[in-house]
Amino acid sequence: ILQIEDISNKYVFVTGCDSGFGNLLCKKLDRRGFRVLAGCLTEKGADDLKRAAGPYLKTILLDVTNQDSIQKAMEWTKTEVDDKGLWGIVNNAGCSLPMGPSEWMRVEDFHRTLKVNMNGVIAMTMTFLPLIKKARGRIVNVASVLGRVAANGGGYCISKFAVESFSDCLRRDINYFGINVCIIEPGFFKTAVTSLEPLEKELHRLWNQLSPEVQASYGDKYLDKYIKVQRLIMNGICDTDLTKVTSCMEHALTAAHPRTRYSPGWDAKLLWIPLSYMPSCVVDIGLKLVLPRPSKSV
């Protein structure tokens, strides 16, 4: 494939680098000679990453839910890149919880996830856009197959659908300036996002805050059945090879002609993306077959 030149003079900013895809991507880009600017949420995440990488990788503490933090990161990046501009930004930071039946959510439960996954991506992109425009660079947004198929209640799917449409609108609006916008839609991979223990803990928390009437409508067996299904899905589908995802991110940053969408993972290609083209009733029936039935269903 045709590749970009002069990698050693190109700066890439990645968010969510404490663990998972972001952490691995930084190490890979660092090895390829990029100047990596890594946004980490914790001091520990930043220190661990610095120790694992070469002298050119730099970290900064970043909370994508806080505009001051984003602004600070942008000013710092501006100083680092000087007049070169920023070649790439990878909006990878994300959180998945709480996930579960929609009726179990409170309004704040939705907002907690949207703050990171939707508002965070929009704020980062808009704040860093002038630096990207200067370099005629790349914006790489991490969505999910759950931004194509709404298979889960809570803020996660909503936020990923938002990333899809934000990225589509942005791509169409700024492609005149030579900026590419790429969307990564990973299937299920073993990261903190798909970790079972916190997922189950949150489901118990949601269940415990429900009124007795609502609990009764689901029945006391429902929670356990629901958790069993989640375990089955996560253990059966989750891929441990994170490089499938980071390779797509690398392609988006290094190919002369990057793709608009990448769908890493066998489940994405064979299950979720085909499912997203089906009529709604097919997805409805599929999910009904998989998920438990509330005891007082009509």
Phi, psi and chi 1 to 4 in degrees:
 res  aa     phi    psi   chi1   chi2   chi3   chi4
   1 ILE       -  150.2   50.6  166.3      -      -
   2 LEU   -69.1  131.5  -76.5  167.6      -      -
   3 GLN  -119.9  159.1  -66.4 -135.5  -35.5      -
   4 ILE   -72.7  160.1   56.4  162.1      -      -
   5 GLU  -106.0  169.1  -83.6  146.1   24.5      -
   6 ASP    61.1   43.7 -159.6   21.4      -      -
   7 ILE   -58.3  -35.9  -80.6  178.5      -      -
   8 SER   -67.1  -11.4   58.5      -      -      -
   9 ASN  -106.5   11.2  -81.5  -43.3      -      -
  10 LYS  -107.6  133.6  -73.0 -172.6  161.3   57.4
  11 TYR  -102.1  136.3  -72.2   82.0      -      -
  12 VAL  -128.3  129.0  177.3      -      -      -
  13 PHE  -102.5  128.1 -167.2  107.6      -      -
  14 VAL  -121.2  134.8 -174.4      -      -      -
  15 THR  -101.0  157.0   70.0      -      -      -
  16 GLY    68.9   50.5      -      -      -      -
  17 CYS   -98.2    8.4  -59.0      -      -      -
  18 ASP   -67.9  -33.7  -59.2   74.1      -      -
  19 SER  -155.3 -176.4   63.8      -      -      -
  20 GLY    60.1 -145.7      -      -      -      -
  21 PHE   -58.6  -44.2  -56.3  135.6      -      -
  22 GLY   -61.1  -43.7      -      -      -      -
  23 ASN   -62.6  -48.2 -171.5  -84.7      -      -
  24 LEU   -65.2  -41.7 -177.6   59.3      -      -
  25 LEU   -60.1  -43.7  177.6   66.6      -      -
  26 CYS   -57.8  -45.0  -74.5      -      -      -
  27 LYS   -63.2  -40.5  -66.9  171.1 -172.8  167.0
  28 LYS   -66.8  -46.4  -65.2 -134.8  167.2 -133.0
  29 LEU   -65.3  -37.1  -64.8  176.4      -      -
  30 ASP   -61.3  -44.3 -178.8   55.5      -      -
  31 ARG   -64.6  -29.8  -91.1 -178.4 -127.3  134.9
  32 ARG   -81.1   -6.3  -75.4 -172.9   77.4  155.8
  33 GLY   100.7    2.3      -      -      -      -
  34 PHE   -66.5  154.3  -84.0  101.9      -      -
  35 ARG   -87.7  105.4  -58.8  -62.4 -179.9  102.0
  36 VAL   -95.0  130.1  180.0      -      -      -
  37 LEU  -113.8  112.2  -52.3  172.2      -      -
  38 ALA  -107.6  120.9      -      -      -      -
  39 GLY   -88.4  118.9      -      -      -      -
  40 CYS  -118.6  146.7  -62.7      -      -      -
  41 LEU   -81.1  -30.9 -175.9   60.9      -      -
  42 THR  -120.7  153.5   64.3      -      -      -
  43 GLU   -59.3  -43.0  -68.0  -88.3    9.7      -
  44 LYS   -61.6  -44.9 -173.8 -169.9 -178.0  -51.9
  45 GLY   -58.5  -42.4      -      -      -      -
  46 ALA   -65.2  -45.4      -      -      -      -
  47 ASP   -64.2  -45.1  -68.2  -18.1      -      -
  48 ASP   -60.9  -41.5  -68.7  -10.5      -      -
  49 LEU   -67.1  -43.2  179.2   55.2      -      -
  50 LYS   -59.5  -40.5 -101.5 -169.2  -69.1 -146.3
  51 ARG   -65.8  -31.5 -101.6 -164.3  -58.4 -103.9
  52 ALA   -86.8   -6.0      -      -      -      -
  53 ALA  -119.9  174.7      -      -      -      -
  54 GLY   -78.0 -179.0      -      -      -      -
  55 PRO   -71.3  -15.3   23.3  -31.4      -      -
  56 TYR   -87.2  -17.3  -69.7  125.5      -      -
  57 LEU   -75.1  131.2  178.7  138.7      -      -
  58 LYS  -123.0  145.8  -65.8 -171.0  175.0  168.7
  59 THR  -116.9  156.2   61.5      -      -      -
  60 ILE  -144.4  143.4 -174.0  168.7      -      -
  61 LEU   -73.7  130.3  -73.7 -177.2      -      -
  62 LEU  -143.5  128.6  171.0   67.5      -      -
  63 ASP  -117.4  108.3  172.4    3.8      -      -
  64 VAL   -70.7   -6.2  -62.7      -      -      -
  65 THR   -90.0   -0.5   64.9      -      -      -
  66 ASN  -121.6  113.0  178.5  -29.7      -      -
  67 GLN   -62.1  -34.6 -173.3   56.3   44.0      -
  68 ASP   -63.0  -41.8  -68.9  -20.6      -      -
  69 SER   -63.5  -41.3  176.0      -      -      -
  70 ILE   -65.7  -44.0  -67.1  173.8      -      -
  71 GLN   -60.9  -43.9 -164.0   62.0   35.5      -
  72 LYS   -60.8  -44.3 -143.9 -173.0 -100.3  164.8
  73 ALA   -63.1  -37.3      -      -      -      -
  74 MET   -67.7  -44.0 -168.7  -85.7  -72.5      -
  75 GLU   -61.7  -42.6  -58.6  -67.6  -11.0      -
  76 TRP   -62.2  -44.5  172.9   77.8      -      -
  77 THR   -61.7  -42.1  -57.7      -      -      -
  78 LYS   -56.9  -42.8 -155.8  173.8 -176.8  171.5
  79 THR   -66.4  -42.5  -41.5      -      -      -
  80 GLU   -63.6  -47.4  -72.0  -68.8  -32.6      -
  81 VAL   -81.8  -16.5  -56.0      -      -      -
  82 ASP    58.3 -130.1 -153.1   23.2      -      -
  83 ASP   -91.0    3.1   57.9   -8.0      -      -
  84 LYS   -75.2  -24.8  -73.3 -170.5 -161.5   68.4
  85 GLY    78.4  178.3      -      -      -      -
  86 LEU  -106.4  119.6 -178.1   63.4      -      -
  87 TRP   -68.4  -41.3  171.7 -107.5      -      -
  88 GLY  -146.6  147.2      -      -      -      -
  89 ILE  -126.9  132.0 -177.3  166.8      -      -
  90 VAL  -114.8  107.3 -177.8      -      -      -
  91 ASN   -85.6   90.1  -75.0  -52.1      -      -
  92 ASN  -108.9  -21.8  162.3   78.6      -      -
  93 ALA   -56.6  134.4      -      -      -      -
  94 GLY  -163.1  160.4      -      -      -      -
  95 CYS  -140.0  154.3   69.9      -      -      -
  96 SER  -114.8  -15.5   59.4      -      -      -
  97 LEU  -102.2  152.9  -60.3  175.6      -      -
  98 PRO   -81.0  145.5   28.0  -30.9      -      -
  99 MET  -121.9  145.0  -92.5 -174.1  179.9      -
 100 GLY   160.2 -170.6      -      -      -      -
 101 PRO   -57.9  135.8  -24.2   34.1      -      -
 102 SER   -56.4  -37.6  -63.5      -      -      -
 103 GLU   -66.5  -19.6 -165.0 -172.4   -1.3      -
 104 TRP   -80.8  -11.9  -64.0   13.0      -      -
 105 MET   -81.4  146.9  -57.3  -69.6  156.7      -
 106 ARG   -96.9  165.2  -65.3 -172.3  176.8  167.3
 107 VAL   -57.6  -39.8  175.7      -      -      -
 108 GLU   -62.4  -31.2  -47.3   81.3   81.6      -
 109 ASP   -62.3  -39.9  -69.1  -37.6      -      -
 110 PHE   -64.3  -48.5  -72.9  100.4      -      -
 111 HIS   -63.5  -33.7  -73.1  172.6      -      -
 112 ARG   -56.5  -45.6 -134.3  166.2   77.5 -161.9
 113 THR   -74.9  -40.6  -46.3      -      -      -
 114 LEU   -62.8  -34.2  -68.7  171.2      -      -
 115 LYS   -58.0  -42.0 -110.9  177.7   26.4 -156.4
 116 VAL   -82.0  -55.2  178.9      -      -      -
 117 ASN   -77.4  -30.2  -64.9    3.0      -      -
 118 MET  -104.9  -63.4  179.3  176.1   78.2      -
 119 ASN   -60.8  -36.2  -59.7   11.9      -      -
 120 GLY   -62.8  -45.2      -      -      -      -
 121 VAL   -65.0  -43.2  169.5      -      -      -
 122 ILE   -64.8  -46.5  -65.1  170.7      -      -
 123 ALA   -64.4  -44.4      -      -      -      -
 124 MET   -60.5  -47.6  -78.3  -62.3  -63.1      -
 125 THR   -63.0  -48.2  -53.9      -      -      -
 126 MET   -67.6  -34.9  -59.9  -41.2  -66.7      -
 127 THR   -72.3  -36.5  -52.7      -      -      -
 128 PHE   -91.9   -8.1  -80.8   74.7      -      -
 129 LEU   -54.1  -43.1 -170.3   54.2      -      -
 130 PRO   -58.2  -36.1  -24.5   32.8      -      -
 131 LEU   -71.1  -36.9  -61.7  178.0      -      -
 132 ILE   -67.9  -42.3  -62.1  -84.0      -      -
 133 LYS   -61.4  -37.7 -167.2  170.2  177.6  178.8
 134 LYS   -61.0  -38.1 -163.4  168.1 -170.2 -179.9
 135 ALA   -92.7   -1.3      -      -      -      -
 136 ARG    50.0   53.5  -72.2 -164.1 -167.8  151.3
 137 GLY   -95.8 -151.4      -      -      -      -
 138 ARG  -127.0  141.1  -49.1  -90.4  163.4   98.0
 139 ILE  -115.4  120.5  -64.2  165.1      -      -
 140 VAL  -116.7  111.8 -178.3      -      -      -
 141 ASN  -106.3  130.6  -71.2  -23.7      -      -
 142 VAL   -91.5  110.1 -178.0      -      -      -
 143 ALA   -99.2 -130.0      -      -      -      -
 144 SER  -174.9  162.5  164.9      -      -      -
 145 VAL   -62.3  -23.9  -74.1      -      -      -
 146 LEU   -77.1    2.7  -63.8  179.5      -      -
 147 GLY   -95.1    3.1      -      -      -      -
 148 ARG  -117.2  -33.6  -59.3  -72.2  -65.2  -90.7
 149 VAL  -127.9  121.4  179.7      -      -      -
 150 ALA   -85.2   85.2      -      -      -      -
 151 ALA  -100.5    2.8      -      -      -      -
 152 ASN  -144.7  135.8 -110.6  -40.6      -      -
 153 GLY   -76.4  162.3      -      -      -      -
 154 GLY   105.0 -174.7      -      -      -      -
 155 GLY   -78.7  -16.0      -      -      -      -
 156 TYR   -62.0  -56.7 -170.0   75.5      -      -
 157 CYS   -59.7  -42.6  -71.5      -      -      -
 158 ILE   -57.7  -45.6  -59.5  170.0      -      -
 159 SER   -66.3  -35.8   69.8      -      -      -
 160 LYS   -76.2  -34.6  -65.6  -55.7 -172.7  179.9
 161 PHE   -60.5  -38.5  -90.4   77.8      -      -
 162 ALA   -64.5  -42.2      -      -      -      -
 163 VAL   -61.4  -39.7  169.7      -      -      -
 164 GLU   -59.7  -50.8  -65.1  -87.6  -11.4      -
 165 SER   -73.8  -36.9   60.4      -      -      -
 166 PHE   -59.0  -45.2  171.2   64.9      -      -
 167 SER   -66.1  -40.5  -55.7      -      -      -
 168 ASP   -62.6  -47.9  -80.8  -24.6      -      -
 169 CYS   -62.4  -45.8  -62.7      -      -      -
 170 LEU   -61.1  -45.9 -173.3   68.2      -      -
 171 ARG   -56.6  -45.6 -177.6 -177.8   68.8 -104.7
 172 ARG   -68.9  -31.7  -69.6  161.0 -171.9  154.0
 173 ASP   -79.8  -32.9  -68.1  -21.5      -      -
 174 ILE  -112.5    5.6   63.4  176.5      -      -
 175 ASN   -68.2  -17.4   89.0  -44.3      -      -
 176 TYR   -60.9  -25.1  -56.8  102.6      -      -
 177 PHE   -97.7   11.6  -57.3  110.5      -      -
 178 GLY    77.1   19.8      -      -      -      -
 179 ILE   -98.4  130.0  -55.2  167.7      -      -
 180 ASN   -97.5  137.4  -74.5  -63.2      -      -
 181 VAL  -116.2  120.9 -179.2      -      -      -
 182 CYS  -117.6  143.7  -53.7      -      -      -
 183 ILE  -114.7  126.7  -53.9  168.1      -      -
 184 ILE  -101.9  125.9  -44.4  -80.6      -      -
 185 GLU  -120.3   76.7  -56.7  168.4  -26.5      -
 186 PRO   -67.9  148.8  -12.1   26.6      -      -
 187 GLY   -74.4 -152.9      -      -      -      -
 188 PHE   -86.2  121.6  -75.3   48.9      -      -
 189 PHE  -126.6  154.1  -75.8   83.7      -      -
 190 LYS   -75.6   93.6  -92.2 -121.3  178.9  -57.1
 191 THR  -136.8 -177.8   68.2      -      -      -
 192 ALA   -58.7  -28.9      -      -      -      -
 193 VAL   -65.5  -32.8  162.4      -      -      -
 194 THR  -105.0   12.0   53.2      -      -      -
 195 SER   -65.4  129.2  179.4      -      -      -
 196 LEU   -70.7  -39.9  -84.9  168.0      -      -
 197 GLU   -58.9  -52.2 -159.2 -169.5  -31.2      -
 198 PRO   -64.4  -33.6   -2.3    2.6      -      -
 199 LEU   -60.9  -45.4  178.1   77.6      -      -
 200 GLU   -69.8  -37.9  -67.4  177.2   18.5      -
 201 LYS   -59.7  -44.7 -155.5  173.4  136.6 -162.6
 202 GLU   -65.1  -39.7  -81.1  -68.5  -84.2      -
 203 LEU   -61.1  -41.2  -77.4  167.6      -      -
 204 HIS   -63.3  -41.5  -80.5  -75.7      -      -
 205 ARG   -61.7  -45.4 -179.8 -174.4   68.7   82.2
 206 LEU   -62.5  -43.6  -66.3  170.7      -      -
 207 TRP   -61.1  -43.6  173.6 -100.5      -      -
 208 ASN   -68.4  -22.8  -68.8  -28.7      -      -
 209 GLN   -91.1    0.2   73.3 -177.0   16.9      -
 210 LEU   -77.2  151.9  -67.3  176.4      -      -
 211 SER   -70.7  154.3   68.1      -      -      -
 212 PRO   -54.4  -35.6  -25.0   31.7      -      -
 213 GLU   -62.5  -46.6  -61.2   86.4   71.1      -
 214 VAL   -66.3  -42.5  177.9      -      -      -
 215 GLN   -56.8  -44.0  -78.3 -171.4   -5.4      -
 216 ALA   -62.6  -35.4      -      -      -      -
 217 SER   -66.9  -27.1   70.6      -      -      -
 218 TYR   -89.2  -31.8  -75.4   88.5      -      -
 219 GLY    89.4  152.1      -      -      -      -
 220 ASP   -74.6  -11.5   49.0    9.7      -      -
 221 LYS   -86.8  -16.4  -57.8 -108.7  171.4   26.1
 222 TYR   -60.2  -46.9 -172.3   89.9      -      -
 223 LEU   -57.7  -47.2  177.2   62.0      -      -
 224 ASP   -63.2  -42.1  -74.1  -23.0      -      -
 225 LYS   -62.9  -42.3  -76.4 -176.0 -172.4  161.3
 226 TYR   -62.2  -43.7 -167.5   88.7      -      -
 227 ILE   -63.7  -40.2  -73.8  175.1      -      -
 228 LYS   -58.9  -43.0  -85.2 -152.3 -175.7   83.2
 229 VAL   -63.1  -44.0  171.4      -      -      -
 230 GLN   -60.0  -44.1  -66.4  -59.6  -34.6      -
 231 ARG   -60.5  -45.1  -80.6 -176.0 -167.8  159.9
 232 LEU   -59.0  -46.7 -147.3   68.0      -      -
 233 ILE   -65.7  -50.4  -69.0  168.8      -      -
 234 MET   -63.5  -43.6  -63.8  -56.3 -172.4      -
 235 ASN   -73.4  -33.3  -67.7  -29.5      -      -
 236 GLY   -79.3  -36.7      -      -      -      -
 237 ILE  -100.4  -31.6  -60.1 -174.8      -      -
 238 CYS   -58.4  128.0  -89.8      -      -      -
 239 ASP   -95.7  136.2 -166.5  -33.6      -      -
 240 THR   -90.0  -10.4   51.2      -      -      -
 241 ASP   -88.3   88.2  179.8   16.0      -      -
 242 LEU   -67.5  -17.4  -55.4 -167.8      -      -
 243 THR   -65.2  -22.3   59.4      -      -      -
 244 LYS   -58.2  -38.5  -73.4 -177.9 -176.8  152.8
 245 VAL   -79.4  -46.1  177.7      -      -      -
 246 THR   -65.9  -29.5   55.3      -      -      -
 247 SER   -64.2  -38.4  -62.4      -      -      -
 248 CYS   -65.1  -42.1  -69.4      -      -      -
 249 MET   -61.5  -42.9  -66.2  166.1  167.7      -
 250 GLU   -62.4  -42.8  -79.2 -176.2   66.5      -
 251 HIS   -59.6  -44.1 -172.9  -83.6      -      -
 252 ALA   -59.9  -30.3      -      -      -      -
 253 LEU   -92.5  -21.3  -68.8  164.5      -      -
 254 THR  -115.4  -22.2   56.7      -      -      -
 255 ALA   -72.6  143.8      -      -      -      -
 256 ALA   -63.4  -35.7      -      -      -      -
 257 HIS  -125.0   84.0  -55.6  -71.7      -      -
 258 PRO   -69.8  158.4   26.1  -32.6      -      -
 259 ARG   -81.2  162.2  -62.7 -176.6 -156.6  161.8
 260 THR   -77.4  -41.3  -61.4      -      -      -
 261 ARG  -130.0  141.7  -79.5 -176.1  162.1   76.5
 262 TYR  -125.5  136.1  -64.4   85.5      -      -
 263 SER  -124.9   75.0  -53.1      -      -      -
 264 PRO   -70.3  142.8   20.3  -26.5      -      -
 265 GLY   110.9  138.7      -      -      -      -
 266 TRP   -64.9  -35.3   65.6  -94.1      -      -
 267 ASP   -68.5  -33.3   60.2  -37.9      -      -
 268 ALA   -63.5  -50.2      -      -      -      -
 269 LYS   -70.7  -38.9  -69.4 -178.5  176.0   66.7
 270 LEU   -97.0  -22.2  -61.9  177.3      -      -
 271 LEU  -116.9  -64.6  175.2   66.5      -      -
 272 TRP   -68.9  -47.9  -58.3  107.8      -      -
 273 ILE   -65.8  -46.7  -59.5  -60.3      -      -
 274 PRO   -56.8  -41.2  -25.6   33.2      -      -
 275 LEU   -60.3  -32.7 -152.9   54.0      -      -
 276 SER   -68.9  -17.8   73.0      -      -      -
 277 TYR   -93.3   -5.8  -70.4  106.4      -      -
 278 MET   -78.6  159.4  -61.0  -83.4 -178.4      -
 279 PRO   -61.3  150.2  -15.8   25.8      -      -
 280 SER   -52.7  -37.8  -61.0      -      -      -
 281 CYS   -63.2  -29.1   64.9      -      -      -
 282 VAL   -66.8  -44.6  174.0      -      -      -
 283 VAL   -65.7  -41.5 -174.5      -      -      -
 284 ASP   -56.0  -48.8  -68.3   -5.0      -      -
 285 ILE   -67.0  -42.6  -68.6  163.9      -      -
 286 GLY   -56.9  -47.2      -      -      -      -
 287 LEU   -68.5  -35.3  -72.0  170.0      -      -
 288 LYS   -62.4  -36.3 -139.4  172.8 -162.2  165.1
 289 LEU   -69.7  -31.0  -69.7  170.9      -      -
 290 VAL   -86.9  -41.4  171.8      -      -      -
 291 LEU   -86.3  152.9  -69.2  167.7      -      -
 292 PRO   -68.1  162.6   21.9  -30.0      -      -
 293 ARG  -104.7  130.5 -156.9 -178.9  170.0   90.6
 294 PRO   -60.6  146.9  -22.0   32.0      -      -
 295 SER   -66.7  -30.6   65.4      -      -      -
 296 LYS  -100.7   31.2  -65.6 -149.9  171.1  121.9
 297 SER   -70.6  149.0   55.9      -      -      -
 298 VAL   -96.6      -  -71.3      -      -      -
